[in-house]
Amino acid sequence: MSLKYSHAIVARLSDGLRNKEEFDLETAKEQHKQFCSLLREIGLDVIELPPDDELPYSVFVETSVVICNGVALIAKSEDPMRQKEANSIAITLKKELDIPVEVIENPNAQLHGGDVLFTGREFFVGISNFTNEDGARAVATTFPEYPVTPIKVGGTKPLKYYVSMAGPDVLSVSNSTVCQEIVKRMEREASFKYLKITLPEEHAANMLYINGTLVYRSPEEILESYKIIKEKIDIPSRNINISEFSQFSTGLTSACVLLRRWKSIRNI
């Protein structure tokens, strides 16, 4: 099933990241600017949230929310800063963008947006360092129209670092041991059948499929995987360098939340 989106929510980088790690903030900002331009070129309306110096990691909007069929499920974390990020985006979605918001009431639940993979037919929810079974149940409760399958993630990253969508019913994965174990579990538990493209570099597996166009990382970052993608993927595609920006994140998916809207959204 092909996913159709009209809007992307992003957040601009905060100067608060400058002292978090040794990295080039100005380069990261330029890469993020180019990423937003690419989304617009694909045809999305891009809603840019302002930077928040008190919540410098809020630029990774995927962490805080899962949006499907016009409903937003707000993530839940034991980390106070992460929860502040989620609460902040919840206010924006509800008051500024008029998107219905669901909040997880279970105090034991943990849910990270990067652990939630929607294929267009079903959800896979990674059970990881960031998401637990109660979090997966919250996804199932919020989106009862789709099958929801919890998948144990053995690595240190969220699910979508290891597996993402590379096209309609096509999974992007890597040949790393951690990823292959995840894929075996997914294939065993899935409600539908999927093709897959297997890449040699683990961080190459995270990509975005948006309205018929595949977005993946640049050859400077994923040279061997880039060759395989160009050889095996026969759909419109774009590549972008996020080498600096990605130091903090899952990859491309972490930088935006995609949604389909029929009503107009006013700019912030």
C-alpha positions in Angstrom: 0.0 0.0 0.0 1.4 3.4 -1.0 1.6 6.1 1.7 0.5 9.6 0.7 1.5 12.6 2.7 0.8 16.3 2.4 2.8 17.8 5.2 6.0 17.4 7.1 6.7 18.7 10.6 10.3 19.6 11.4 12.0 21.7 14.0 15.0 23.9 13.5 18.3 23.2 15.2 19.0 24.9 18.5 22.2 26.6 19.4 21.9 24.5 22.6 23.4 21.6 20.7 26.7 23.5 20.3 27.9 22.4 23.7 26.4 18.9 23.7 29.0 17.2 21.5 32.1 18.1 19.5 30.5 18.6 16.1 30.0 21.4 13.6 26.7 23.1 14.4 26.7 25.4 11.4 27.2 22.5 9.0 24.4 20.6 10.8 22.1 23.6 10.4 23.0 23.8 6.7 22.3 20.1 6.2 19.0 20.5 8.0 18.1 23.5 5.8 18.8 21.4 2.7 16.8 18.5 4.1 13.8 20.9 4.5 14.3 22.2 0.9 14.3 18.6 -0.4 11.0 17.9 1.4 9.5 20.9 -0.3 10.8 19.9 -3.7 9.2 16.5 -3.3 5.9 18.4 -2.9 5.3 18.5 0.9 4.2 21.6 2.8 6.9 21.9 5.5 5.9 23.2 8.9 9.0 24.5 10.7 8.8 24.7 14.5 11.2 27.2 16.1 14.3 26.1 17.9 14.2 25.6 21.6 17.4 26.2 23.5 16.0 24.5 26.6 15.2 21.4 24.6 18.0 21.1 22.1 17.1 17.5 21.1 13.6 18.5 20.2 14.8 18.9 16.6 14.4 15.1 16.3 10.6 15.4 16.2 10.1 11.7 15.4 11.0 10.8 19.0 7.9 12.6 20.4 4.9 11.5 18.4 3.3 9.0 16.1 0.8 10.4 13.6 -1.5 8.2 11.5 -4.9 8.9 9.9 -5.0 12.4 11.3 -4.5 11.3 15.0 -1.3 12.0 17.0 -0.2 9.6 19.8 2.2 11.4 22.0 5.3 9.5 23.1 6.1 8.7 26.7 9.6 8.6 28.3 11.3 8.1 31.6 13.7 10.8 30.6 12.3 14.1 31.9 13.8 16.1 29.0 12.4 13.7 26.4 9.0 13.9 28.1 9.2 17.7 28.0 9.9 17.5 24.3 6.8 15.3 23.8 4.6 17.5 25.9 5.8 20.6 23.9 5.0 19.1 20.5 1.6 17.9 21.9 0.7 21.5 22.6 1.7 22.6 19.2 -0.2 19.8 17.4 -3.4 20.4 19.4 -3.5 24.2 19.7 -1.7 25.4 16.6 -2.2 22.6 14.0 -5.6 21.4 15.2 -4.6 17.7 15.2 -6.4 15.4 17.6 -3.9 14.3 20.3 -4.0 11.1 22.3 -1.9 10.9 25.5 -0.8 7.6 27.1 -2.3 7.3 30.6 -0.5 4.2 31.7 2.3 5.4 34.1 4.4 2.3 33.2 4.3 2.8 29.5 7.3 3.9 27.4 7.0 4.8 23.8 9.6 6.3 21.4 8.4 7.4 18.0 11.5 6.0 16.3 10.4 2.5 17.5 7.1 2.7 15.5 7.2 1.6 11.9 4.1 2.0 9.8 4.1 0.0 6.6 0.8 1.4 5.2 -0.8 -1.9 6.2 0.3 -2.5 9.8 2.5 -1.3 12.6 5.6 -2.9 14.0 6.6 -1.5 17.4 10.2 -2.1 18.6 10.5 -3.3 22.1 13.8 -1.6 22.9 15.7 0.6 25.5 13.1 3.3 24.7 9.8 1.4 24.2 8.1 -1.3 26.2 5.1 -3.6 25.8 2.8 -1.1 27.4 3.9 1.4 24.9 3.1 -1.0 22.1 -0.3 -1.6 23.5 -0.9 2.2 23.5 -0.3 2.1 19.7 -2.7 -0.7 19.3 -5.4 1.1 21.3 -4.9 4.4 19.4 -4.9 2.8 16.0 -7.2 -0.2 16.2 -7.8 -0.3 12.5 -4.4 -1.7 11.9 -2.5 -4.8 13.2 0.1 -3.9 15.7 3.0 -6.3 16.3 5.7 -5.8 19.0 9.2 -6.7 17.8 12.2 -7.2 20.2 15.1 -4.9 19.2 18.4 -6.3 20.4 20.6 -3.3 19.5 21.0 0.1 21.2 19.0 2.1 18.7 15.2 2.4 18.0 13.6 0.1 15.4 13.7 2.4 12.5 17.4 2.8 12.6 17.5 -0.9 11.6 14.4 -1.1 9.4 12.5 1.4 7.4 10.3 1.6 4.2 12.0 1.7 0.8 8.8 1.7 -1.2 5.3 0.2 -1.2 5.7 -3.1 0.7 9.5 -2.9 0.6 11.6 -2.9 3.7 15.1 -1.4 3.8 17.4 -3.4 6.1 21.1 -4.1 6.6 23.1 -7.3 6.8 24.2 -6.6 10.4 23.6 -9.4 12.9 21.3 -7.2 15.0 19.2 -6.1 12.0 18.9 -9.6 10.6 17.6 -10.9 13.9 15.0 -8.1 13.9 14.0 -8.9 10.3 13.5 -12.6 11.1 11.1 -11.7 13.9 9.2 -9.3 11.7 8.9 -11.9 8.9 7.7 -14.5 11.4 5.1 -12.2 13.0 3.9 -9.9 10.1 0.3 -9.9 8.9 1.5 -9.2 5.3 4.4 -10.1 3.1 7.1 -7.7 2.2 10.0 -7.5 -0.2 13.3 -6.2 1.2 16.5 -4.6 0.1 19.6 -5.5 2.2 22.4 -3.0 2.5 26.0 -3.5 3.8 26.1 -0.4 6.0 23.8 -0.5 9.0 23.2 3.2 9.1 22.1 3.1 5.5 18.9 1.2 6.3 17.1 4.3 7.6 15.5 6.1 4.7 12.3 7.9 3.8 9.7 6.8 1.2 7.5 9.9 0.4 4.8 9.9 -2.2 6.7 7.8 -4.7 10.2 9.2 -4.0 12.9 7.4 -2.0 15.2 9.6 0.1 18.4 8.1 1.4 21.9 9.2 2.5 24.6 10.5 0.2 27.4 8.3 -1.4 29.9 10.1 0.9 28.2 8.4 3.8 27.0 5.1 2.5 29.2 4.4 -0.6 28.6 0.6 -0.9 24.9 0.8 0.0 24.5 3.7 -2.4 25.7 1.5 -5.3 23.2 -1.2 -4.4 20.3 1.3 -4.0 21.0 2.8 -7.5 21.2 -0.7 -9.0 18.1 -2.3 -7.4 15.7 0.6 -6.8 13.8 1.7 -9.9 11.7 4.6 -8.6 12.4 8.3 -8.3 15.1 8.9 -5.7 17.0 11.7 -4.0 20.1 11.5 -1.7 21.2 14.0 0.9 24.2 14.3 3.2 23.3 14.4 6.9 26.7 13.3 8.2 26.9 16.0 10.9 23.2 16.2 11.7 22.9 12.4 12.1 25.4 12.2 15.0 22.6 12.6 17.4 19.9 10.7 15.7 18.4 7.6 14.1 18.9 9.1 10.7 16.6 10.7 8.1 13.3 9.6 9.7 14.2 11.3 13.0 14.2 14.8 11.4 10.5 14.9 10.4 7.0 13.7 11.1 4.9 13.0 8.0 1.2 13.4 7.8 -1.7 13.8 5.4 -4.0 16.7 6.0 -7.2 17.8 4.2 -7.8 20.9 6.2 -5.4 23.8 5.8 -2.7 24.3 8.4 -1.7 27.8 9.3 2.0 28.6 9.5 3.7 28.9 12.9 
